[in-house]
Amino acid sequence: MATHTPNYDLKKPAPDDFYNVADQNENMDKIDSALKGVSNDLTSQQTDYMYQVPNIVGTQIRINKLSNTNRLFFRLDDNLTGNITISTDGGATSKPLQDIDGNQITQLDKGFVEVVADANFFILRNRGLGGADKQALIDIVNEAERNESDVKSNLITVVNEKVGSTLPLNAPWIDIQNVISGMTNKKWASGTATSTSETLPFVTQTGSSARVSYITVNGLDFKPNTIIISAIGYGPYQIVLHPENLVTGDPNYNTARIIAMGNVAGTLQFRAFRLVSPAVVTETSFTMPVYGGDNEYKWIAFE
């Protein structure tokens, strides 16, 4: 008596059964159907793992999901801002896009994106250095271009010393950014701070005193060697802290120094300060002089 296979129910004639063409054809049909199903699944999986171009409606990203995979890939041709959601059914339903900590994604930069589907939301896979951090560095660099000849050459000197690079003093900003991006085992931090309305007597390059406002940043986990500060909405302003061995030969610069350039009452001013109290740099904080009180400044500090 014939038996059947456990997985695909193929008919197995007994040794004493006569050959039956109908049984053989039935088995072939079952095998053909099973193989076709495997082929379709593979095609769907391959399609889902390709970077598709989604349909963007408002802040909703509409993509196709053909298989049972939880990982989906798409290419975003423009930046997207707002409470971003993802739909896999043509917009009938959608789920919010969140980061790994469960925070709603409200800014997604153009480029290649990978998301992971969960029951009630999608998780954005890490794309490396966040857009906000990249933009903070780019914004500071762009601000510095307004005083390029001074700020750029000073920054290049610091970078060359710290990483052993050989950037010329007139190197383009993209070369400087590439070297900084390749820095290893060096900590850095960035943020914003509001200057004080009060002033303190900071020591100038010649040892005299000048009362100016200042900013204080706390919460660092390293002692900065280089600090760049740029004013936000207050005209051209740059301030750079240099290590001790940058300048030699001038007794006024024998200590670490601070170079400040600012627009005060419509006049561009340039002044160098010494890194002595009240200008302070420690393992966890720094206090730097600035020209304007009650103004917001962007800062970036390198170890």
N, C-alpha and C positions, 0 to 999 in steps of 0.2 A: 504493500500500500504506500502511495506517495506521501512524502512529508514536505514541510515548508521551512525556508530559512527564517531565522528569528528577526532580522532587521528589515528586509525588503519583501518578505513573504514570497520568495521565489519557490516555485514548485520543484521538488526533488523526487523524480520517479524512483520506485523501488527497483532492486536488481531484476526482478522477474516481470516488470511492467514492459509493455510494448512502447516503442518510441511514438510520441504523439506530437505532431507538428503544432497543434493548437497550444499545447502546454509550452513548447519552446518559444512560440511567438509571444505568448503572454509574459513569459519571463523577460524577453527582449524589450517589450514595451515598458515593463517596470524599471529595468536597468536604464533605458533611454530617458525615462522621466526623471529618475533620481539624478543622473548625470547632468541633465539640463538644469535641474534645480541648483546643483552645486555651481555650475557655470554662471547662472544668473546671480547667485550670491557673491561670487568672486567679482563679477563685473560691478555689482552695486558697491561692494567694499572698495574696489579700486576707484570708483567715481567719488565716493565720499572722502577718500584720502587725497583727492586732487584739490588744488586751490581753485575754488569756483568764484565767479563774480556775482555777488549777491544783488538783490533788488533792494534799494534803500527807500523807505517810505517814512519821512520824518526822522525819528531816532530809532526806528525799527529796522533791523537787518533781516531780510528774508532769504533763507538759504534752503537748499534741498538736502533731505536726509533719506537715502535709499536703502540703507542696511540697518542692522541693529547696533552699529558702532556708536560709542559715546563721544568720540573725537571727531570734530568737524573743522574744515579748513576753508578759508576764503581770503580774497584779496580786496582790500579797501582802497579805493582810488582817491578818496578825499578824507580829510579829517572829519570826525563826527563828534558833536557836542550835545549834551543833554542826558536824560535818563535812558540809557541805551538798552534795548531789548532785542531778542532774537526769536524769530518764528521759523518753524520748519514745515508749516502747513499752509503757506501762501498768505499768511497774515490773519488767519482765523483765530489763532491763539498765539501767545508769545510768553516768554520767560525773561526776567531781568538778567542782565550781564553783570556779574560781580567779580571782585578780585578774590584771592585766596583767603582773605580775612572776612569775606562776606559783605564788603562795602560795594555799594552801587557804582558801576563804572559810568562816569559822566564825560569822559574825554578819551577818544580813541583815535590815535594818529594813523594816517594812511600807511599802508604797507601790508605785509602778509601776516595773517592772524590765525591762531589756533584756539579753539574753545572746547571745553569738556562739558557735556550735558549731565545735569543732575535732575532729580525728580521735579524740583520747583524753580530751578535757575540754571544758568550757564556760568562756568568759571573761565575767566580769561587766563590762558597760559602765560607765564612770565615771558616777556619779550626782551629781557636784558635791562639795561639802564632805563629807568622810567622816563617818559616824555617830559615830565615836569623837571626832573633833574637835568636832563639834556638841555631843556630850554633855559634853565637857570644859568647854566654855564655859557650857553650861546649868548644870552642877553648881556651877561657881564662882559664877554669878549666884544660884543658889538658896541657897548657903551665905551669901552676902552679905546676903540678906534678913533674917537674924537680927539684923543690926545696921544695918537699912535706913536709918534717918534720917541716920547719919553716913557710911557707906560709899557709899550711893547718891548723896547730894548731892555728895560729893567726886568720884565717878566722872563724874557729869553735868557738873560744872564742867570736867573735863579734856576730855571729848568735845566739849562746846560750843566750847572754845577751839581744839581741833585741827581740827575739821571745819566750824566756822562754824555749827553747829546752834543752835537756840534752845529746847532742852529745858528745861522748868521743873524746879526742884529736886525736885518731888514727882512727876515723870513716872513712869508704870509701867515695870516692867522690860522689857516687850515693846517699848516705844518706844525704850528705850536699845539693845536688841539690834538693832532694825531700823536704827538709825543706824549702829551699829558694822558691821553687815553691808554697808552701803553705802559704807564707807570705802574709798577708792582710794589707791594708791601709798603705803600704810602697811603696814609689816611687823608681824607679831606671831608669838609662839611660846608654847607651853604645855607643861607636863610636871609631873613630881613630883620632890621632893627630900626627903632625910632630914636633919633638923637634927642638929647636933653635940651631943655630950655635954659638951664643954668650953664655957666661956663666955668672952666678950671684953667689954671695957669700951666700950660704945657711948655716944655723947654724946646727952644728952636735950635737949629744947627749951630748957631754961634754962642749958645748958652744963655741967651736972653729969654724972657718969658712972654708968652702970648696967650691971652684968655680966649678960648674958643669952646664951642660945644663939643660933645663927644657921644659915642655909642659904646655900650657894654654888651658883650655876648657871653652867656654862660652855658654850661652843659656840654662842653667839648670833652672828648676822651683822648685828646692828644694835645701837645704843645705846638701851635702853628709856627712854621718857619717863614711862610709867605702868606700875606693877607691882601686881598683886593677888595675895595669897597667902592660902590658906585651909587650916586644919588638917584632917586626915583622922582622924576618930575620937578627937578630943581636945577635945571641947567647943567652944563658940563661939570662933572666932578669925578675925580679919581683919587684914590689913596692907596699906596702900596707900601707894605712893611718889608724891609730888606734884611737879610742876615748880616752879621757883623763883617764878614770878609768880602763884601761886594766892592767896597770903595777903599782905596788906600792912598796915602800920600797927602791927604788933606786932614789936618788935625781936627777939624770940625766934624769929620765923618768917621772918626775912629771907633765909634760905637754903632750898634744897629740903628738904622735911621728910618724915618717915615717921610715919604714924599707926598705932598698934598697939592692938588690943583683944583680950584673951584671958582665959580662965578659969584662974586660977592658984590651986590649993588650994581650989577651990570659990568663989573670989571673982573677980568680973568686974573686970578692970583695964583702964584706958585710959591710954596713954602716947604721947607724941610724941617722936621722935628727930630729930636733925639728920642730913643726908646728908653726913657727914664720916667719915673712916676711924675704925674698921674697916668702916663701912657704905660700900660702893663700888658704883658703876655705871659700866661701861666699854662699849666697842664690842662686846665679846664675852662679857661675864659680869656678874654682880652678886652681892653679898653683902648679905643683909638680916637684921636681928635678929628673933628669934622667942622666944616665952616658954618653950616646952617642948623639952627635949633628947631625942634619939633618937626623934623623932616624924616621921611622914610628912606632907608638905604638898603641896597642889596649887598651881601658880602659872600665871599668864598675864601676858605682857609685851607692851606695845604700843609701837611706835616713836613 
